[in-house]
Amino acid sequence: MEIIIGLIVLYFIYRLLKGSSKRSAKKNEITLRVEVSGPGYRSDYESHTRPTGDPAKWYGSGKSVNVRGNNIPGGLIYVGGNLPDSNGYENDACLINPKLKVLPAEPWEAGDEMSYWPQYVHIPPRCRGAYLKWLASGRSEPEANIGYIFLFFYGLERRMFVDGQKGEVSEKERLEIVNEVQRLLKVYSNNRSFRGYASNFLAMEWVLYRSDKPIPAYLDFNDRYCSEPFQVVLAQYVAVGKPIPANVALQWLTLHPEFRLRTPARRCVKEFRSLFFRRYAQKFGDGLLVKPNKTRLTLEYRAASPSIRRNLKIVPNLPNPFILSGPIKKLGAIAEECTDELESYSRYLGRKDSDPKSLAALSLIPKELLIQTSGAKKVKESLAQFCRGGPSLISIDALYRNFGQKSPSQLNKKELENLASLLERMEFGIAPDIRFHNMKPGPEGNLAIFPKGHGIDFKPSKEFCTIGIIVRLGAMVSQIDRSLSPAEEVTIQNLIQNNRELNGIEKESLLAFLHWCIRTPQEAAGLKPRLAQVSTAHKIAISHILIAVAYADGAIDPKEIKQLEKLYATLGLDKEQVTSDIHALVAISEPVTVSSRDPETIYSIPQPVAAAGGTSKFILNEALLRTIEKETDQVKGVLADIFSDHEKDEADVDTIPAVTAAAVNPLSSLDKAHQNFFHRLLTQEKWERSALLETCKELGLMIDGAMEILNEWAFDNANAPLIEDGEPVYVDVNLAKEIINV
């Protein structure tokens, strides 16, 4: 007896352990079921009695049926007299009752007689005729009223999610229905409502029947209609402890009700996604890890059909990480950073007639996105080869051709800034750079390209500006005899290299500027009126700099003396003083040999050119450098004032209207109703279209016309749209506040 009792005890222990093992094995399985809740939707035609008549029949794909003289070959419809909805109070909205009256009509007719939630039993006879004609003609008429497409779609929803959960639908039939919905989307995707419901249908079909398989390529979880099916995708990663991929993380963020994408992220979708993925990888590597939370996931299928609307609940055996706020804050911070970086590019694209392939657009794209494009890579490789030995001259026309564009007939300030900014993002600099050198080349001229560039955050020092002016003056002197003197160039190079107040980037920029100035004709035009207010002492200091540069090669010929006399006259000095100044400089000169450059020097100094007989043509004079440095210290401020405020011509005026605080209120051009609509819009950035529709009705406006008027008004004042129509509607509140200067 004791043995029997012992065996019984062991058996129960075995069963308990086995059951525990099974429960453990099923812990991470995804099990789905559909729950039918209590009464949800009841139509205005509720009869309180159950439907009667012949039971409805489902006609599968390819099955033919004739209804009131209309031969319908494609099937996928319910036909009969009795098909109770999920509440059992009346027939399903999709049911085609062959006994009901029908009047002939085309698929695009009688649409205005359809209700918002159409039911075949309650629509007028002409609507039934139009619907049956649409079914009989292949369900492809592009001009068909969307209400007829929804009537047909109601039947697909019932078959998939009601009959399918009863085991009445085979896998083959499910795929036929999926293919049909995809086909309908190709024809009617322009309708936002249908596109949303159809996308949700396809996503939920995958959740219910195939969530253990890879996500089909036709599913797009970025649509807000797919927010609930997407939660299964997210939960699957969390449940098994896998890092969340960047695309899933972005979908989580965009579908979350507490986060909204700002205008740059919506307008520059491709750029925003690419930038987000990069930042996400930098922050989280393979992906963010989220611990499973205790709250379990429950989904509700938002059916288009009024007969099953809000009655289908899906309960997977998964956690619900979608509701967690911690990860959303982390993802939101990345998104905001990316959005800020795209702000300027987005604002440009929002302007009328903007070209995303233009130099202006390219100059605003974040650096890390620009350098990844195939075109930019080729340009970068070409420029790197071109200036591998230091600054090199390239024609402006050739530079534009490198970017696949034609150089503009006039180079205004904006064009040059765009060009410099674009090259800066590709890690090259130009000289002259209108932002830093206070000069601009002509459209048929050249630019000096140098590697690395100034950097996006470059801020020139006062010393940089002063030496830049000396470079320009020195170039004027060196070009007097129309032959490039290595000694003169080396003199100015040393002036740059030996200056301890300049940092490395400033020296590289000034050396490139010198390279351009020496090889580009320099004009003294415009200097005389600027020099008129300069003191005599300062003018004399400037003249000494000119003499020192001219004497750098150890000799000054008659042509140089004549040009120096012209420059003296420009300075307002007596040209007879040139000769005595030359003699004074020669008297203090003590020739010295050029020492070897230290290892940190980037650019090599040319060796002295040997004259006939093997003797050196020049020996760089250290006293000359001391003279230049001394005189430069005396006139720094004066030189900066002379050259910094360069004249502007008409081409330098930005033709794009700026957002300014005008003396007249910009809103004064709108009537009272549209002004009120404008102020309502400013209260939030994201609107449901239905809410805006009610607001417009209250103000006596038509929604489409009102949005168009405000967008035209925004273009007139800021050359950018104010409202982005869609579902939902977005308002650029920041732009609005700029326009009215709030």
Secondary structure, 3 states (H helix, E strand, C coil): CHHHHHHHHHHHHHHHHHHHHHHHHHCCCCCCCEEECCCCCCCCCCCCCCCCCCECEEECCCCCEEECCEEECCCCEEECCECECCCCCCECCCCECCCCCCCCCCCCCCHHHCCCCCCCCCCCHHHHHHHHHHHHCCCCCCCCCHHHHHHHHHHHHHHHHHHHHHCCCCHHHHHHHHHHHHHHHHHHCCCHHHHHHHHHHHHHHHHHHCCCCCCCCCCCCCCHHHHHHHHHHHHHHHHCCCCECHHHHHHHHHHCCCCCCCHHHHHCHHHHHHHHHHHHHHHHCCCECCCCCCCECCEEECCCCCCCCCCEEECCCCECHHHCHHHHHHHHHHHHHHHHHCHHHHHHHCCCCCCCCCHHHHCCCCHHHHCCCHHHHHHHHHHHHHCCCCCEEEEHHHHHHHCCCCCCCCCCHHHHHHHHHHHHHCCEEEECCCCCCCCCCCCCCEEEEEECCCCCCCCCCHHHHHHHHHHHHHHHHHCCCCCCCHHHHHHHHHHHHCCCCCCHHHHHHHHHHHHHHHHCCCCCCCHHHHHCCCCHHHHHHHHHHHHHHHHHHCCCCHHHHHHHHHHHHHHCCCCCHHHHHHHHHHHHCCECCCCCCCCCCCCCCCCCCECCCCCECCCCEHHHHHHHHHHHHHHHHHHHHHHHCCCCCHHHCCCCCCCCCCCCCHHHHCCHHHHHHHHHHCCCCEECHHHHHHHHHHHCCCHHHHHHHHHHHHHHHHCCCCEECCCCEEECHHHHHHHCCC
